Amino acid sequence: MKKIIFMAVLLVFGLALFSAPASMAGETAGEYIDDSTMTTKVNAIIVKDPDAHYLKIDVTTTQGDVVLQGFVNSKETEDRLMTKIKEIRGVKSVKSLLKIEEKK
């Protein structure tokens, strides 16, 4: 009897182990939190920069890779943001898709 119960328990745990939810196929919860934290830190850098406009820059972070999209006033602003963002712990790379906004 104990052997049958033991086998049933093993079977249940075995099935649970191999039937991981679809969400586990991508990022783990820890990776997601880390990416969210990095995105928040990047946004804080953008907000603090006197020449960057927070509402004109979108930030995406995936497994430590940061992508910036949107508009900045100058190449100097872009370079300054890139330098500061690269200093954030956990950031593997920073890709800029920022465009220089023409002054009116």
N, C-alpha and C positions, 0 to 999 in steps of 0.2 A: 504494500500500500504506500509506504514512504517513497518507494522508487517511482511509482506512478505520479505522485504529487510533485516530486523533484523534477521529473521529466516535463510535467505540465508547466511548472514555473520556468524551467529553462526555455521551453518553447515560447512562452509569452514574452520573456525578456529578449529572446532572439528575434522574434517578430518586431518588437518595439525598436530594437537596435537598427534593423535594416529597413524600417519604414519611416525614415526621418521625414519631417515635413518639407514641402517644396521650398519654404523660405530659407531653409538651411543650405540650399544649393548655392546661394549667393554669399552675401556677407554674413558673418556671425554677429550676434548682438554687440559684442565688444568692438568689432570693427566698425559697426554702424555708429556706435557712440563716439569712437575716436574720430571718425570722419565728421560727425556733427560738431564735435568740440573744435576740430580744426577749422571748419567752416565758420563757426562763431568767432574764433580768434581772427580769421582773415577779415571778416566783416568789421570787427572792432578796429583793425588796422586801417581799413578803408574809411570808416567813420571819423577816426582821429586825424586823418590826413587833411590838411587845409585846402588842398587843391583837387581832391577826389570827391566825386559826388556819389554817395552811397546808392541812391536810387537808380543810377545809370550803370551800375556794375553788378552782374550776376556771378555768384561763386558756386562752383560745383566741386565737391571733394569725393573721390572714390579711391578707397584703399591707399590713402595718403597722397594721391595725385590731385593737385588743385588746378582747376581750369577757371580762368577769368574771362568773362565776355561782357561786352558793352563799350562804353565810351569814357575817355579821359581827356583832359584839356591839353596835355603835352606828353611828349616822350619822356621827359624828366619825371613826371608824375608816375607814369607806368613803371619806369626803372626803379624809382623809390619804393613803390608798392611791392614789386617783385623781390627786391632785396630784403625787405622786412618780412615778407611772407615766407621766404626760404629759411628764415631763422626760426620759424615755429617748429617745436619739437614734434617729430612724427611726419612732417611733410617730406615726401620723397622727391616730388618734382612740381614745378609750377609752369603751366602753359598759359601764355597770354594770347587771347583772341581779341584783345582790346583794340579799339580804333581811336585814332586821334580825332577829336571833335573839332570841326572847323569853327573858328571864331567868327561871330556875326558882326 
